[in-house]
């Protein structure tokens, strides 16, 4: 599922495990944008995940993750 723009504080669900993640940082490198994710139910010192943002004609998405804030499933 694509969103218009990926923003800090958004919640995304990992497709294979169902675990929820929070977008904590976004940054650009030359021709790509990256998002840093942290598990929503863990401590602030937990490990982060770095994902390359995929651009589509509909907007942006994180591969392997589904945006959850449009549904009541989070």
Backbone as CSV, one residue per row, in Angstrom:
resi,resn,N_x,N_y,N_z,CA_x,CA_y,CA_z,C_x,C_y,C_z
1,UNK,0.837,-1.176,0.000,0.000,0.000,0.000,0.884,1.241,0.000
2,UNK,0.598,2.172,-0.874,1.366,3.399,-0.980,0.712,4.517,-0.182
3,UNK,1.537,5.441,0.258,1.055,6.654,0.900,1.596,7.832,0.099
4,UNK,0.991,8.981,0.264,1.446,10.155,-0.475,2.895,10.481,-0.118
5,UNK,3.212,10.426,1.168,4.584,10.683,1.629,4.818,9.937,2.931
6,UNK,6.001,9.385,3.096,6.372,8.741,4.355,6.869,9.832,5.284
7,UNK,6.336,9.834,6.530,6.651,10.894,7.474,7.044,10.301,8.820
8,UNK,7.755,11.117,9.606,8.129,10.696,10.958,6.880,10.394,11.779
9,UNK,6.957,9.352,12.595,5.852,8.991,13.469,4.835,8.054,12.864
10,UNK,4.936,7.760,11.575,3.999,6.815,10.971,4.261,5.406,11.493
11,UNK,3.207,4.602,11.545,3.306,3.216,12.002,3.109,2.295,10.800
12,UNK,4.061,1.368,10.630,4.020,0.391,9.542,4.088,-1.009,10.133
13,UNK,3.358,-1.967,9.530,3.343,-3.362,9.998,4.171,-4.216,9.039
14,UNK,5.067,-5.014,9.605,5.880,-5.928,8.799,4.979,-7.044,8.294
15,UNK,4.991,-7.295,6.999,4.057,-8.235,6.377,4.219,-9.667,6.861
16,UNK,5.439,-10.135,7.058,5.622,-11.547,7.403,5.455,-11.853,8.887
17,UNK,5.682,-10.896,9.784,5.559,-11.174,11.225,4.385,-10.474,11.887
18,UNK,3.868,-9.416,11.282,2.769,-8.660,11.877,3.217,-7.665,12.935
19,UNK,4.523,-7.576,13.174,5.059,-6.653,14.165,4.949,-5.214,13.638
20,UNK,4.657,-4.251,14.537,4.523,-2.864,14.119,5.805,-2.087,14.384
21,UNK,6.102,-1.162,13.467,7.309,-0.353,13.532,6.952,1.115,13.359
22,UNK,7.735,1.966,14.006,7.565,3.405,13.967,8.673,4.026,13.122
23,UNK,8.322,4.953,12.232,9.321,5.667,11.437,9.959,6.719,12.344
24,UNK,11.272,6.604,12.581,11.958,7.513,13.497,12.860,8.512,12.795
25,UNK,13.225,8.234,11.537,14.116,9.147,10.818,13.965,8.912,9.322
26,UNK,14.053,9.978,8.555,14.073,9.906,7.099,15.267,10.703,6.615
27,UNK,15.969,10.183,5.626,17.081,10.940,5.065,17.308,10.549,3.613
28,UNK,17.972,11.435,2.887,18.252,11.230,1.468,19.728,10.954,1.257
29,UNK,20.008,10.058,0.314,21.366,9.778,-0.152,21.339,9.813,-1.668
30,UNK,21.972,10.772,-2.242,22.081,10.992,-3.675,20.718,10.845,-4.363
31,UNK,20.375,9.666,-4.873,19.134,9.488,-5.623,18.098,8.645,-4.888
32,UNK,18.290,8.373,-3.611,17.375,7.508,-2.878,17.016,8.117,-1.522
33,UNK,15.867,7.722,-1.016,15.451,8.126,0.326,15.395,6.869,1.194
34,UNK,15.817,7.014,2.444,15.831,5.897,3.384,15.009,6.252,4.613
35,UNK,14.383,5.227,5.196,13.616,5.382,6.429,14.243,4.500,7.502
36,UNK,14.339,5.026,8.705,14.800,4.259,9.863,13.561,3.868,10.662
37,UNK,13.434,2.579,10.964,12.274,2.069,11.703,12.724,1.462,13.017
38,UNK,11.872,1.601,14.042,12.115,0.990,15.349,10.837,0.268,15.752
39,UNK,10.966,-0.899,16.349,9.797,-1.656,16.789,8.976,-0.812,17.762
40,UNK,7.674,-0.757,17.550,6.809,0.115,18.346,6.660,-0.349,19.789
41,UNK,6.786,-1.638,20.046,6.566,-2.156,21.395,7.843,-2.375,22.187
42,UNK,8.970,-1.891,21.693,10.227,-2.152,22.388,10.785,-0.879,23.015
43,UNK,11.843,-1.037,23.765,12.482,0.081,24.452,13.157,1.012,23.448
44,UNK,13.413,2.223,23.871,14.024,3.226,22.998,15.424,2.809,22.553
45,UNK,16.069,1.949,23.299,17.423,1.520,22.945,17.433,0.322,21.993
46,UNK,16.285,-0.066,21.465,16.229,-1.224,20.579,16.889,-0.922,19.235
47,UNK,17.223,-1.969,18.526,17.894,-1.862,17.242,16.954,-1.260,16.196
48,UNK,17.518,-0.482,15.280,16.725,0.122,14.219,16.949,-0.611,12.905
49,UNK,15.990,-0.452,12.001,16.043,-1.065,10.680,16.100,0.056,9.654
50,UNK,16.975,-0.077,8.679,17.116,0.915,7.607,16.520,0.332,6.333
51,UNK,15.551,1.046,5.740,14.897,0.585,4.521,14.935,1.662,3.448
52,UNK,15.122,1.232,2.216,15.059,2.155,1.091,13.595,2.374,0.721
53,UNK,13.189,3.629,0.607,11.818,3.984,0.244,11.641,3.739,-1.250
54,UNK,10.556,3.043,-1.620,10.259,2.804,-3.028,9.220,3.816,-3.493
55,UNK,9.529,4.472,-4.588,8.602,5.436,-5.191,7.776,4.731,-6.264
56,UNK,6.464,4.986,-6.242,5.566,4.455,-7.261,4.757,5.612,-7.826
57,UNK,3.946,5.327,-8.816,3.096,6.379,-9.386,2.041,6.841,-8.382
58,UNK,1.717,5.994,-7.406,0.719,6.337,-6.388,1.313,7.076,-5.200
59,UNK,2.619,7.033,-5.018,3.254,7.675,-3.871,4.514,6.945,-3.463
60,UNK,4.612,6.637,-2.155,5.807,5.973,-1.621,5.389,4.787,-0.759
61,UNK,6.278,3.791,-0.674,6.008,2.624,0.147,7.313,2.068,0.704
62,UNK,7.201,1.237,1.727,8.344,0.535,2.296,8.191,-0.936,1.928
63,UNK,9.141,-1.518,1.213,9.004,-2.909,0.770,8.937,-3.875,1.959
64,UNK,7.921,-4.737,1.934,7.745,-5.720,2.999,6.945,-5.205,4.174
65,UNK,6.439,-3.974,4.090,5.687,-3.348,5.177,4.391,-2.756,4.630
66,UNK,3.369,-2.674,5.500,2.079,-2.107,5.139,1.765,-0.960,6.078
67,UNK,1.333,0.162,5.522,0.949,1.318,6.328,-0.304,0.959,7.109
68,UNK,-0.303,1.161,8.430,-1.404,0.683,9.268,-2.340,1.772,9.761
69,UNK,-1.992,3.010,9.641,-2.811,4.046,10.276,-4.120,4.329,9.561
70,UNK,-4.320,3.769,8.363,-5.610,3.913,7.690,-6.596,2.843,8.142
71,UNK,-6.119,1.851,8.885,-6.988,0.766,9.325,-7.039,0.749,10.856
72,UNK,-7.881,-0.100,11.391,-7.988,-0.224,12.845,-7.188,-1.407,13.358
73,UNK,-6.230,-1.909,12.577,-5.488,-3.114,12.923,-4.207,-2.880,13.709
74,UNK,-3.860,-1.658,14.071,-2.592,-1.446,14.768,-2.731,-1.335,16.241
